Amino acid sequence: MPPVSTLRPQLQATIDAYLRKRAKPEHISAVSLSISFPARTENLNVVTGRTSLRPEGVPITPESLFQIGSITKSFTAAAILQLEAEGALSIDQTVGYWLPQYPAWRDVTIRRLLNMTSNIYGYDNVPAMMRAEVATIHRRWTPPILIGMVDPTYGHAPPPPTGWYYSNTNYLLAGMIIERVTGRSYAEEIQRRFLGASLGLEETYYSPNVYPRAVLDRLVSGYYFNPDPKQPWLGPLIGADVRTGDLSWAGAAGGIIARPQDVTHWVRALYEGDLLPPRQREELLTIVSMRTGKPIPRTSEKDPRGFGLGVGQIWSRDGTIAWFYQGETLGYRVLYGWFPKDDVVIAIGTNSQPPGDENHLGALMAQVHGLIVKPETPPVTVTTPTAR
């Protein structure tokens, strides 16, 4: 790996160029990059841009915050796995055991919730829910209301999906199971288990709804900019700043706010630290194919993307693997990659949700990885599925 004195200006030039090229098509004003190297206590943090597209925006810093979206799911999965290690539950217990108010899903195991093979429809794919969210981004939601959008008990639910299907409903149910098992709120459990100095998550926050002003003041503005003809009901949000919106719609599936540096600390703890005992880490990293939903031992050229319990694995062209996740909300994207071969963690945050073909963070991740590794090592190509 090159020395930091050489690498820093290269990385700065790389993200500066990305922002210049991608500011308009992605509708972004900022890029924040953090890298955790093996055996180094300090991250290398490089940023570019401003906190807003509006004139009052100021230069961002490494302390600027982003909504990390579905990276939140790994916090939910880790809490479940810690509860299993404590003997409070088993991930092979069912929704019916812990949440009997949902009889349609009584046979779905917690494991299937977490690895997205439950065949439960995503509440945020229901037009009525998203129309209500667009009508006011300050609306207060509760998990039962959101889950009720897709509960077959009420007779209006969409038909169940099959195979591997990305569903935020799974993680709201998992959050409710955490609350049922512990007798405490999801927010309390996430705070006491993970947030704070012990894991290096000093600038990571979870609120079940509106964030306090002290957090919002450091959150960069975020923009919805995805004119998707398949989701015309989201049209009124195009170009809107969603920074002050209520994140209760995301909850245990995607409601955490953090700086990219904290994301790298979390990734280190999740994959390498003592956050989970060996058995639970093995469960975390046991994957199914994102193509078929069937268990696979590892990703490969023929089946290059796998999903564990709130984590993703990708096959790279040099035959090695990387673990990755892109969290996305209505106005933010945060992508991380852990590259075991190099023991490097990279996290990148930016402030929009653009159309899928305009999301180039995976290419930026590959470029950054290529600068870090030896010149003869091909950089890992990261493709980023939508993960609200």
C-alpha positions in Angstrom: 0.0 0.0 0.0 1.3 3.5 -0.8 2.2 5.8 2.1 -0.6 8.2 3.2 1.4 11.2 2.1 1.2 9.9 -1.5 -2.3 8.4 -1.3 -4.1 11.4 0.2 -3.7 13.7 -2.7 -4.6 10.9 -5.2 -7.8 10.2 -3.3 -8.6 13.9 -3.0 -8.1 14.3 -6.8 -10.3 11.2 -7.4 -13.3 12.4 -5.3 -12.9 16.0 -6.6 -13.2 14.6 -10.1 -16.1 12.5 -9.2 -18.0 15.4 -7.8 -17.3 17.6 -10.8 -18.4 14.9 -13.2 -21.3 13.5 -11.3 -22.8 16.5 -9.5 -25.4 17.2 -12.1 -26.5 13.6 -13.1 -26.6 12.4 -9.5 -27.9 15.8 -8.1 -25.2 15.7 -5.3 -23.2 18.4 -3.6 -20.9 16.4 -1.4 -18.8 13.2 -1.2 -17.2 11.9 2.0 -14.6 9.1 1.9 -13.2 7.2 4.9 -10.6 4.4 4.8 -9.6 2.1 7.6 -6.3 0.3 7.0 -5.0 -2.7 8.8 -3.0 -2.0 12.0 -3.6 1.7 11.8 -5.5 3.4 14.6 -6.5 6.5 12.5 -8.6 6.5 9.4 -7.7 8.4 6.3 -10.7 10.8 5.7 -11.0 12.8 2.5 -14.0 15.0 1.6 -15.2 17.3 -1.1 -18.1 19.6 -1.7 -20.7 21.5 0.3 -23.5 20.6 2.7 -26.2 21.8 0.3 -26.9 22.6 -3.3 -28.3 25.9 -2.1 -26.0 29.0 -1.7 -26.1 28.7 2.1 -24.3 25.4 1.9 -20.8 25.3 3.6 -17.9 23.0 3.0 -18.4 19.5 4.4 -15.9 18.0 6.9 -15.2 14.4 7.9 -17.6 15.1 10.8 -20.6 15.7 8.5 -23.4 13.2 8.9 -25.3 11.1 6.3 -28.3 8.8 6.5 -26.8 5.4 6.2 -30.0 3.7 5.1 -30.1 -0.1 5.0 -26.6 -0.4 6.6 -28.9 -0.1 9.6 -30.0 -3.7 8.9 -26.7 -5.0 10.0 -27.3 -3.4 13.4 -30.6 -5.1 13.7 -29.2 -8.4 12.7 -26.3 -8.0 15.1 -28.8 -7.3 18.0 -30.7 -10.4 17.1 -27.6 -12.5 17.0 -26.4 -11.1 20.3 -29.7 -12.1 21.8 -29.3 -15.6 20.4 -25.8 -15.8 22.0 -27.4 -14.7 25.3 -29.9 -17.6 25.1 -32.9 -15.2 24.7 -34.0 -16.5 21.3 -33.0 -18.6 18.3 -32.9 -17.4 14.8 -34.8 -20.6 13.8 -37.7 -19.5 15.9 -40.7 -18.1 14.0 -42.6 -14.9 13.6 -45.6 -16.9 15.0 -43.7 -17.6 18.2 -42.7 -14.0 18.9 -45.3 -12.0 17.0 -48.5 -14.1 16.9 -50.5 -11.0 15.7 -49.2 -11.9 12.2 -50.6 -15.3 11.6 -50.0 -15.2 7.8 -46.3 -15.3 8.5 -46.4 -17.7 11.5 -44.0 -20.2 9.9 -41.4 -17.7 8.8 -38.2 -18.0 10.8 -36.1 -15.0 12.0 -33.3 -16.3 9.8 -35.5 -16.0 6.7 -36.4 -12.4 7.8 -32.8 -11.5 8.0 -31.6 -13.1 4.8 -34.5 -11.9 2.7 -36.0 -15.3 1.8 -39.3 -14.7 3.8 -41.5 -14.0 0.8 -42.9 -11.0 2.6 -43.7 -8.0 0.5 -41.9 -4.7 1.1 -44.2 -2.0 2.6 -42.3 0.8 0.8 -43.2 -0.8 -2.5 -46.9 -0.1 -1.8 -48.0 3.0 -3.8 -50.4 4.1 -1.1 -47.7 4.1 1.5 -45.3 6.1 -0.6 -48.0 8.6 -1.7 -48.6 9.3 2.0 -44.9 9.7 2.6 -44.5 12.1 -0.3 -47.5 14.1 0.9 -45.5 15.0 4.0 -42.0 13.8 4.7 -42.7 14.7 8.3 -45.4 12.1 8.8 -45.0 9.9 11.8 -45.2 6.1 11.1 -45.2 3.2 13.4 -44.0 -0.4 12.5 -47.6 -1.9 12.9 -49.0 0.7 10.5 -46.3 0.1 7.9 -46.4 -3.7 8.3 -50.2 -3.6 8.0 -49.7 -2.3 4.4 -48.7 -5.8 3.4 -50.3 -8.1 6.0 -52.4 -10.6 4.1 -54.8 -10.7 7.1 -56.4 -7.5 5.8 -57.0 -8.8 2.3 -55.4 -5.9 0.4 -51.8 -7.1 0.5 -49.9 -7.6 -2.8 -49.1 -11.2 -3.7 -46.1 -12.6 -1.9 -42.8 -12.6 -3.8 -40.7 -15.7 -4.3 -37.0 -16.5 -4.1 -34.7 -13.8 -2.8 -36.6 -10.6 -2.4 -35.4 -7.4 -0.7 -38.0 -6.4 1.8 -37.8 -3.7 4.5 -40.8 -5.3 6.2 -38.6 -8.2 7.3 -36.5 -5.8 9.4 -39.4 -4.0 10.9 -40.6 -7.4 12.1 -37.1 -8.2 13.4 -37.1 -4.9 15.3 -40.4 -5.7 16.9 -39.0 -9.1 17.9 -36.1 -7.4 19.6 -38.6 -5.3 21.5 -40.7 -8.3 22.5 -37.7 -10.3 23.7 -36.0 -7.5 25.7 -39.0 -5.5 26.9 -37.1 -2.4 25.7 -37.5 -0.2 22.6 -35.4 -0.9 19.5 -33.8 2.5 20.0 -32.8 1.7 23.6 -31.3 -1.7 22.5 -29.3 -0.2 19.6 -28.0 2.6 21.9 -26.9 0.3 24.8 -25.4 -2.4 22.6 -23.6 -0.5 19.9 -23.5 3.3 20.0 -20.8 5.3 21.7 -17.1 5.1 22.2 -16.6 1.4 22.8 -17.0 0.5 19.1 -15.9 3.9 17.8 -19.4 4.9 17.0 -19.3 8.2 18.7 -21.0 10.0 15.8 -23.7 7.4 15.1 -27.3 8.1 16.0 -30.7 6.3 15.9 -34.0 8.0 16.5 -37.4 6.3 15.9 -38.7 9.5 14.3 -37.4 13.1 14.1 -33.7 13.7 15.0 -32.8 16.4 17.5 -31.5 19.7 16.1 -27.9 19.0 17.2 -27.8 16.0 14.8 -29.8 17.6 12.0 -27.4 20.6 12.0 -24.5 18.3 11.1 -26.5 16.2 8.5 -25.9 17.3 5.0 -28.9 18.1 2.8 -30.2 15.1 0.9 -32.0 15.1 -2.4 -34.5 12.7 -4.1 -33.7 12.8 -7.8 -35.1 9.6 -9.3 -37.8 10.2 -11.9 -38.8 6.6 -12.1 -41.8 6.0 -14.4 -42.6 2.9 -12.5 -43.0 5.0 -9.3 -44.8 8.2 -10.6 -46.2 8.8 -7.1 -42.7 9.9 -6.0 -42.5 12.6 -8.6 -43.4 15.5 -6.2 -40.2 14.7 -4.2 -37.8 15.3 -7.2 -35.2 17.9 -6.3 -36.6 18.2 -2.7 -34.3 18.4 0.3 -35.4 15.6 2.7 -32.9 16.4 5.5 -35.5 17.3 8.1 -37.8 14.4 7.2 -39.1 11.9 9.8 -37.2 8.6 9.5 -39.9 6.6 11.2 -40.8 5.2 7.7 -37.3 3.4 7.7 -37.0 2.5 11.4 -35.1 -0.8 12.1 -34.7 -1.2 8.3 -32.8 2.0 7.6 -33.1 4.8 10.2 -29.5 5.3 11.4 -27.4 8.5 10.8 -23.6 8.4 10.9 -20.4 9.8 9.5 -18.6 7.4 7.0 -15.7 7.0 9.5 -18.1 5.4 12.0 -19.3 3.1 9.3 -15.8 1.7 8.9 -15.5 1.2 12.7 -18.8 -0.7 12.6 -17.7 -2.8 9.7 -14.5 -3.7 11.6 -16.5 -4.7 14.7 -19.0 -6.7 12.7 -16.7 -8.7 10.6 -13.5 -8.9 12.6 -14.0 -7.8 16.2 -15.5 -9.6 19.2 -19.0 -8.1 18.7 -20.3 -11.6 17.9 -19.3 -15.1 19.2 -17.9 -17.5 16.5 -21.2 -19.3 16.0 -23.2 -16.1 15.5 -20.6 -14.6 13.2 -20.8 -17.8 11.1 -24.6 -17.3 10.9 -24.1 -13.7 10.0 -21.9 -14.6 7.1 -23.8 -17.7 5.8 -25.2 -16.5 2.5 -27.9 -17.2 0.0 -27.8 -16.4 -3.7 -29.3 -13.0 -4.5 -30.3 -14.6 -7.8 -32.1 -17.7 -6.6 -32.5 -17.3 -2.8 -30.8 -20.7 -2.3 -27.9 -21.3 0.1 -24.5 -21.1 -1.5 -21.1 -21.6 0.2 -19.6 -18.5 -1.4 -20.1 -16.2 -4.4 -18.6 -17.2 -7.7 -18.3 -16.0 -11.3 -21.6 -17.7 -12.1 -23.4 -16.5 -9.0 -21.5 -13.3 -8.0 -23.8 -11.8 -5.3 -24.8 -13.3 -2.0 -26.7 -12.1 1.0 -26.2 -13.1 4.7 -27.9 -11.6 7.7 -28.0 -8.0 6.8 -24.7 -8.2 4.9 -23.7 -8.8 1.3 -20.9 -10.6 -0.4 -19.6 -10.0 -3.9 -17.3 -12.0 -6.2 -14.5 -10.0 -7.7 -12.8 -10.6 -11.0 -9.5 -11.7 -9.4 -11.3 -14.6 -7.7 -11.4 -13.1 -4.2 -14.5 -11.9 -2.4 -15.5 -8.6 -0.7 -18.2 -7.8 1.7 -20.3 -4.8 0.9 -23.5 -2.9 1.4 -25.1 0.2 0.0 -27.6 1.9 2.2 -30.0 4.2 0.5 -32.8 6.5 1.7 -34.9 9.0 -0.2 -31.9 11.4 -0.3 -28.7 9.7 0.7 -26.4 6.8 -0.2 -23.6 5.3 1.9 -21.6 2.4 0.5 -19.1 0.3 2.4 -16.7 -2.4 1.3 -14.5 -4.7 3.4 -11.8 -6.4 1.4 -10.5 -9.3 3.4 -7.5 -10.0 1.1 -6.2 -6.5 1.8 -7.9 -6.0 5.2 -9.1 -2.6 4.1 -12.5 -1.0 4.8 -13.8 1.8 2.6 -16.9 3.8 3.2 -18.3 6.5 0.9 -21.2 8.8 1.6 -23.1 11.2 -0.7 -26.4 13.1 -0.7 -28.9 11.9 -3.2 -31.0 9.1 -4.5 -30.6 9.2 -8.3 -31.9 6.7 -10.9 -30.1 3.3 -10.7 -28.1 3.8 -13.9 -26.8 7.1 -12.5 -25.6 5.6 -9.3 -21.8 5.4 -9.8 -20.6 4.9 -6.3 -19.7 1.3 -7.0 -17.3 2.5 -9.7 -15.9 5.1 -7.3 -15.3 2.4 -4.7 -13.4 0.3 -7.3 -11.3 3.3 -8.3 -10.4 4.0 -4.6 -9.7 0.4 -4.0 -7.4 0.3 -7.0 -5.4 3.3 -5.6 -4.9 1.5 -2.3 -3.9 -2.0 -3.5 -0.7 -2.9 -5.3 -0.8 -1.8 -9.0 -0.7 -5.4 -10.2 -3.9 -6.3 -8.2 -7.1 -5.6 -10.2 -9.5 -3.5 -8.1 -12.7 -5.2 -7.0 -15.7 -4.3 -9.1 -18.6 -3.4 -6.8 -22.2 -3.4 -8.1 -24.7 -1.8 -5.8 -28.3 -3.1 -5.6 -30.9 -0.7 -4.4 -31.1 -1.1 -0.6 -33.4 1.4 0.9 
